[in-house]
């Protein structure tokens, strides 16, 4: 307790001090302890970061949406006694979250991703790419995906909001499974992964963000939630077994799944353009995550999600090709930098 109290007294005045833009710019020209030398390049903007009860730390050159200041803890202020206790714990452990404030004065409310995690989707990506099955494994993978699409079409029909939620709960599984398998293999064999662990886990997180976005647009019914639990459990175990037996086959399946996802979102866009689905304003989480304009609509969201799926299609077909050519993934650099 004595350590905590002394830390609070020492950090008290400094913790409330804000830094000027000039100070932040100066910080960007000199190395900052604890920061990686290379930070995301697009939409560079200066940030202010202040710990809950520690001297302010300045981070420059961090990607942000419209500029964000970080000034205080993220959570809504609790009652005074609880807040005092939390501040004491934060000052001792030094891992308190920071509060981000946009240039327009609004608070950055997303704790699941930060401004430097956002990006602009490549909507110009080629949506027509298709891998023609060349081997028996390719044909089995293609047939498997096609056979899975029929019951989905029958169940959801043209309710694309709920269909997207089902699709994303499944699509977020392969990246996590493959990333975990490669992670454990890297530890067992004392070898690098070539960046593939990070690439695959980023894919899984991106698919999860798709789900969080569509949850703002359409709420699934109770039996649809039950179906998600059953399908996800079955698919997780099936994909894990598949990846352990044949990574090239598993990646090929995901490549074809993503091709079907691109097709599904294209149909979604057609119904939006035809007026069969209301083009409602885009959820706030989508505007911040993909750096969309403030007046973005559901159509804009579907466009960027479709672009993400096309990128995942390319990555997984590429990974499968690497295996078919007799190489391990770690021997070829992963396509990092999209997300």
Backbone torsions as a table, in degrees:
resi	resn	phi	psi	omega
1	UNK	NA	-38.4	178.8
2	UNK	-61.1	-40.0	178.1
3	UNK	-63.0	-42.2	-179.1
4	UNK	-62.7	-46.2	-177.5
5	UNK	-65.1	-40.8	179.0
6	UNK	-65.7	-36.3	178.6
7	UNK	-65.7	-39.0	179.4
8	UNK	-65.7	-42.2	-179.4
9	UNK	-64.6	-37.3	-178.0
10	UNK	-72.4	-33.7	-174.0
11	UNK	-94.3	-10.0	-173.7
12	UNK	-50.9	-60.1	-176.7
13	UNK	-65.4	-37.0	-174.4
14	UNK	-72.2	-29.6	-173.5
15	UNK	-66.6	-22.3	-177.9
16	UNK	-97.9	0.3	-175.3
17	UNK	-82.5	132.7	175.6
18	UNK	-99.6	156.5	-178.7
19	UNK	-108.9	146.7	180.0
20	UNK	-76.4	165.7	177.5
21	UNK	-62.4	-34.9	179.3
22	UNK	-63.9	-39.8	179.2
23	UNK	-64.9	-40.2	179.8
24	UNK	-65.8	-40.4	178.5
25	UNK	-62.9	-38.7	178.5
26	UNK	-65.8	-37.5	178.8
27	UNK	-63.5	-33.0	179.8
28	UNK	-68.0	-19.5	-178.4
29	UNK	-93.0	-4.4	-179.7
30	UNK	-129.7	148.1	-178.6
31	UNK	-64.3	143.5	179.1
32	UNK	-113.6	129.9	-176.8
33	UNK	-60.5	134.8	176.4
34	UNK	90.2	-8.9	-180.0
35	UNK	-97.1	142.9	171.4
36	UNK	-67.0	151.1	-177.3
37	UNK	-68.4	-31.6	-177.4
38	UNK	-110.5	123.4	177.9
39	UNK	-116.4	162.7	-179.9
40	UNK	-53.5	138.3	-172.5
41	UNK	-86.1	-37.9	-173.0
42	UNK	-68.9	149.8	174.9
43	UNK	49.2	56.3	-178.5
44	UNK	-70.2	134.3	179.1
45	UNK	-150.9	149.8	-178.7
46	UNK	-82.0	146.6	178.7
47	UNK	-128.3	154.1	169.3
48	UNK	-111.6	131.7	178.0
49	UNK	-125.8	130.8	-179.6
50	UNK	-133.4	127.9	177.0
51	UNK	-70.3	166.3	-175.9
52	UNK	-63.7	-38.4	-178.8
53	UNK	-147.8	42.9	-179.5
54	UNK	-136.1	160.4	179.1
55	UNK	-56.2	144.8	-177.7
56	UNK	-59.3	141.9	175.3
57	UNK	-116.3	134.9	-177.4
58	UNK	-105.3	130.4	176.6
59	UNK	-122.2	123.6	179.3
60	UNK	-113.7	159.9	175.8
61	UNK	72.9	30.7	179.7
62	UNK	-101.3	136.7	-179.3
63	UNK	-65.5	136.2	-179.6
64	UNK	-149.7	169.3	178.6
65	UNK	-101.8	107.4	177.2
66	UNK	66.1	14.7	-179.7
67	UNK	84.1	128.9	-177.7
68	UNK	-137.2	134.9	173.6
69	UNK	-103.3	142.1	178.4
70	UNK	-113.6	117.5	-169.4
71	UNK	-130.3	-17.4	-173.6
72	UNK	-163.1	173.7	178.3
73	UNK	-58.5	150.4	-174.2
74	UNK	-73.7	-37.1	-170.1
75	UNK	-69.0	153.3	174.2
76	UNK	-62.8	133.5	-175.1
77	UNK	-55.5	121.8	177.2
78	UNK	-79.8	-178.1	176.2
79	UNK	-55.3	155.7	-171.1
80	UNK	-55.3	-46.5	-176.8
81	UNK	-65.4	-42.4	179.8
82	UNK	-66.2	-39.6	179.7
83	UNK	-63.1	-40.8	179.4
84	UNK	-61.9	-43.3	179.9
85	UNK	-64.6	-41.9	-179.6
86	UNK	-66.1	-37.7	178.8
87	UNK	-65.1	-38.2	178.0
88	UNK	-63.1	-45.1	179.2
89	UNK	-63.2	-41.4	-178.7
90	UNK	-65.7	-39.8	-178.4
91	UNK	-67.4	-27.7	179.7
92	UNK	-79.1	-47.9	-175.1
93	UNK	-84.7	-26.1	176.1
94	UNK	71.4	25.2	-179.4
95	UNK	-123.2	23.1	-179.1
96	UNK	-64.8	140.2	176.3
97	UNK	-67.5	159.3	179.6
98	UNK	-107.6	156.9	-179.6
99	UNK	-101.5	128.1	-178.3
100	UNK	-106.0	134.7	179.6
101	UNK	-123.3	128.6	-179.9
102	UNK	-73.6	169.8	179.8
103	UNK	-63.8	-28.9	180.0
104	UNK	-80.9	2.9	176.5
105	UNK	93.0	-8.6	178.9
106	UNK	-80.3	151.2	-177.3
107	UNK	-83.0	136.3	173.1
108	UNK	-71.0	111.1	-169.2
109	UNK	-99.1	2.0	-176.2
110	UNK	-95.6	115.2	176.7
111	UNK	-90.0	-14.8	-178.5
112	UNK	-80.4	-16.5	173.3
113	UNK	-152.8	154.7	-176.3
114	UNK	-114.1	168.1	-177.1
115	UNK	-55.3	-35.0	-178.5
116	UNK	-77.2	-4.5	174.9
117	UNK	-92.4	-7.6	-177.3
118	UNK	-82.1	164.2	-178.1
119	UNK	-162.4	170.5	175.2
120	UNK	-106.7	120.9	-177.9
121	UNK	-68.4	147.9	179.3
122	UNK	-85.1	83.9	-177.2
123	UNK	-71.9	-9.3	177.8
124	UNK	-88.2	3.6	-178.5
125	UNK	-60.8	148.0	-179.5
126	UNK	-69.8	115.3	-177.5
127	UNK	-89.1	-9.0	-173.6
128	UNK	-93.9	-4.0	-178.4
129	UNK	-59.7	141.3	179.5
130	UNK	-149.9	137.6	177.2
131	UNK	-92.7	114.3	177.2
132	UNK	-74.0	124.1	-179.5
133	UNK	-56.5	125.4	-177.3
134	UNK	-112.7	-20.8	-178.3
135	UNK	-126.0	171.5	177.5
136	UNK	-61.3	-40.2	178.4
137	UNK	-61.3	-40.7	177.3
138	UNK	-61.9	-43.1	-177.9
139	UNK	-66.4	-39.4	177.4
140	UNK	-65.2	-41.8	178.8
141	UNK	-62.0	-44.4	179.9
142	UNK	-64.1	-44.7	-179.4
143	UNK	-64.6	-38.9	179.6
144	UNK	-60.6	-46.3	-179.5
145	UNK	-66.0	-43.0	179.5
146	UNK	-62.2	-38.5	-179.9
147	UNK	-68.8	-28.2	178.6
148	UNK	-77.3	-24.1	-176.6
149	UNK	-72.2	-33.3	-175.5
150	UNK	-59.6	-50.7	178.9
151	UNK	-64.4	-31.2	177.9
152	UNK	-66.4	-44.2	177.2
153	UNK	-60.7	-40.7	-178.5
154	UNK	-67.5	-39.9	-175.3
155	UNK	-76.0	-48.1	-173.8
156	UNK	-93.8	-22.1	-177.7
157	UNK	52.3	-117.9	-176.9
158	UNK	-109.1	22.1	174.7
159	UNK	-84.8	81.2	-169.0
160	UNK	-70.6	-26.1	177.7
161	UNK	-63.3	-50.1	178.3
162	UNK	-68.9	-35.4	178.2
163	UNK	-61.8	-41.2	179.6
164	UNK	-63.7	-38.7	179.1
165	UNK	-63.9	-43.2	177.0
166	UNK	-62.2	-44.2	-179.0
167	UNK	-60.0	-43.5	-175.7
168	UNK	-74.0	-30.4	176.9
169	UNK	-66.5	-28.9	176.7
170	UNK	-83.9	-42.7	-175.0
171	UNK	-66.2	-22.0	-179.5
172	UNK	-81.5	-8.1	-177.6
173	UNK	-77.7	-49.3	-173.3
174	UNK	-57.1	-42.8	-179.3
175	UNK	-62.1	-39.9	179.1
176	UNK	-68.4	-43.0	179.5
177	UNK	-63.4	-51.5	-178.0
178	UNK	-63.7	-41.0	178.8
179	UNK	-62.8	-40.9	179.2
180	UNK	-66.8	-41.2	179.3
181	UNK	-63.0	-45.4	179.7
182	UNK	-67.0	-35.2	178.5
183	UNK	-61.9	-49.4	179.9
184	UNK	-65.3	-36.9	178.0
185	UNK	-65.3	-39.7	178.3
186	UNK	-61.7	-39.4	179.2
187	UNK	-69.7	-41.4	-178.6
188	UNK	-66.5	-39.4	-172.9
189	UNK	-98.8	-0.6	178.7
190	UNK	55.9	49.3	-177.2
191	UNK	-137.9	156.2	177.3
192	UNK	-73.5	163.8	-178.1
193	UNK	-105.3	-3.6	-176.8
194	UNK	74.3	12.9	-179.3
195	UNK	89.6	-0.7	-175.2
196	UNK	-73.1	-30.0	176.3
197	UNK	-59.9	-49.7	-179.5
198	UNK	-63.5	-43.4	-178.2
199	UNK	-61.2	-43.0	-177.1
200	UNK	-73.8	-37.0	177.2
201	UNK	-69.8	-33.9	174.5
202	UNK	-63.3	-38.7	177.4
203	UNK	-61.7	-45.1	179.5
204	UNK	-61.9	-43.0	179.4
205	UNK	-66.0	-39.2	178.6
206	UNK	-62.9	-42.3	177.9
207	UNK	-65.0	-36.6	177.7
208	UNK	-64.8	-37.0	177.5
209	UNK	-67.2	-32.0	173.0
210	UNK	-59.1	-45.2	-180.0
211	UNK	-62.2	-46.3	-180.0
212	UNK	-60.4	-33.1	179.2
213	UNK	-69.6	-48.4	-177.3
214	UNK	-71.9	-20.0	173.1
215	UNK	-64.6	-24.0	177.4
216	UNK	-78.4	-17.9	-175.8
217	UNK	-98.3	-40.2	-175.3
218	UNK	-144.1	132.6	178.8
219	UNK	-98.3	126.9	-179.5
220	UNK	-72.2	150.7	175.7
221	UNK	-75.7	167.5	-175.0
222	UNK	-61.4	-39.2	-178.6
223	UNK	-74.0	-24.7	174.7
224	UNK	-72.1	-36.4	175.3
225	UNK	-64.9	-40.4	178.2
226	UNK	-63.8	-39.0	178.3
227	UNK	-64.1	-39.3	178.9
228	UNK	-60.9	-43.9	-179.9
229	UNK	-60.6	-45.1	-178.3
230	UNK	-67.0	-46.6	-177.2
231	UNK	-65.8	-43.1	-178.4
232	UNK	-64.4	-42.4	179.3
233	UNK	-62.1	-44.7	179.7
234	UNK	-67.0	-42.9	-176.4
235	UNK	-68.6	-38.0	179.5
236	UNK	-58.7	-50.0	-177.8
237	UNK	-67.7	-39.5	179.5
238	UNK	-65.7	-41.1	-178.2
239	UNK	-71.6	-36.8	177.1
240	UNK	-60.5	-46.2	178.3
241	UNK	-62.6	-41.7	179.9
242	UNK	-63.4	-41.5	-177.2
243	UNK	-70.0	-36.0	178.3
244	UNK	-68.1	-35.6	-179.3
245	UNK	-79.3	-43.5	-175.7
246	UNK	-153.9	93.0	178.8
247	UNK	-58.5	-35.5	-178.6
248	UNK	-65.5	-38.1	176.8
249	UNK	-68.4	-41.8	-179.0
250	UNK	-63.4	-45.3	178.8
251	UNK	-65.3	-34.4	179.1
252	UNK	-65.8	-39.5	177.0
253	UNK	-59.3	-45.0	-179.5
254	UNK	-64.8	-38.7	177.0
255	UNK	-57.9	-43.4	178.8
256	UNK	-72.0	-34.9	174.4
257	UNK	-59.7	-41.7	-179.7
258	UNK	-69.9	-32.7	174.3
259	UNK	-61.0	-42.2	177.5
260	UNK	-66.6	-34.5	177.7
261	UNK	-64.6	-42.5	177.1
262	UNK	-59.0	-43.5	178.9
263	UNK	-62.9	-43.6	-178.9
264	UNK	-62.7	-42.5	180.0
265	UNK	-71.9	-26.9	173.9
266	UNK	-66.4	-41.2	175.6
267	UNK	-64.3	-38.1	176.4
268	UNK	-58.1	-46.5	-179.8
269	UNK	-63.5	-38.1	179.7
270	UNK	-63.1	-41.4	177.7
271	UNK	-68.2	-34.8	175.4
272	UNK	-64.1	-45.8	-178.9
273	UNK	-67.1	-29.8	-180.0
274	UNK	-83.2	-3.7	179.4
275	UNK	81.0	9.3	179.1
276	UNK	-76.1	-20.9	177.0
277	UNK	-126.4	133.8	-180.0
278	UNK	-66.2	130.9	178.5
279	UNK	-86.7	75.9	-175.3
280	UNK	-73.4	163.4	176.6
281	UNK	-59.3	146.6	-179.5
282	UNK	-66.6	142.9	175.5
283	UNK	-60.4	149.0	-178.9
284	UNK	-59.8	-35.2	-179.1
285	UNK	-63.9	-35.3	178.9
286	UNK	-71.0	-39.3	179.9
287	UNK	-61.3	-42.2	-179.4
288	UNK	-75.8	-39.8	-174.7
289	UNK	-69.2	-42.0	-178.6
290	UNK	-101.1	6.9	-179.8
291	UNK	57.1	46.4	179.4
292	UNK	-82.1	158.1	175.9
293	UNK	-64.2	157.9	-175.6
294	UNK	-62.1	-26.9	-178.8
295	UNK	-97.1	20.3	-179.3
296	UNK	-63.0	153.0	-179.4
297	UNK	-119.9	-179.9	179.3
298	UNK	-58.6	-34.7	178.9
299	UNK	-60.3	-42.0	177.8
300	UNK	-62.0	-37.9	179.9
301	UNK	-65.5	-45.5	180.0
302	UNK	-63.0	-35.7	178.8
303	UNK	-61.3	-47.1	-176.9
304	UNK	-73.6	-33.6	177.1
305	UNK	-65.5	-42.0	177.7
306	UNK	-61.7	-39.2	177.4
307	UNK	-63.0	-40.6	176.7
308	UNK	-60.4	-43.6	-179.0
309	UNK	-64.5	-37.2	178.0
310	UNK	-64.9	-37.7	177.2
311	UNK	-65.4	-43.5	178.5
312	UNK	-64.1	-35.8	175.0
313	UNK	-56.8	-49.0	-177.9
314	UNK	-64.3	-42.3	-177.7
315	UNK	-63.5	-43.0	-176.6
316	UNK	-75.0	-36.9	173.9
317	UNK	-64.6	-38.0	177.7
318	UNK	-63.0	-44.3	179.2
319	UNK	-62.6	-40.5	178.2
320	UNK	-65.3	-40.8	178.4
321	UNK	-61.3	-38.9	178.8
322	UNK	-59.0	-44.8	179.0
323	UNK	-66.0	-41.2	-179.3
324	UNK	-64.0	-27.8	179.4
325	UNK	-84.1	4.3	175.0
326	UNK	87.3	15.5	-179.6
327	UNK	-107.8	157.9	169.5
328	UNK	-89.6	151.9	-178.3
329	UNK	-57.7	-37.4	-176.9
330	UNK	-63.6	-18.5	-179.4
331	UNK	-79.1	-13.8	-178.2
332	UNK	-124.9	130.5	-177.7
333	UNK	-61.0	136.3	179.2
334	UNK	-73.1	149.2	178.7
335	UNK	-78.6	75.8	179.0
336	UNK	-84.5	162.2	172.5
337	UNK	108.4	-6.0	179.4
338	UNK	-77.3	-50.0	-177.8
339	UNK	-83.1	NA	NA
